[in-house]
Amino acid sequence: MKKQFSNRLEAIDWIAEKAESESQFELLREQLNFNFIYTGRYFVDFNKEEGEVAWLEETAF
């Protein structure tokens, strides 16, 4: 789902309500920043399946 906002504060408030974890909040906030830098518009693509982060420890190599 693509969600558009009129300003950054509105976007951050919405992201804070929808994020299920701190890492999801950070990912959506970074996506918001990236989208604004490259398009000049505030929006995010919010899909629960996307945005997962994997952590690899040095011992895994």
Stockholm file with secondary structure:
# STOCKHOLM 1.0

chainA/1-61         MKKQFSNRLEAIDWIAEKAESESQFELLREQLNFNFIYTGRYFVDFNKEEGEVAWLEETAF
#=GR chainA/1-61 SS CEEEESSHHHHHHHHHHHCSSHHHHHHHHHHHHHHHHHHSSEEEECCTTSCCCCCCCGGGC
#=GC SS_cons        CEEEESSHHHHHHHHHHHCSSHHHHHHHHHHHHHHHHHHSSEEEECCTTSCCCCCCCGGGC
//
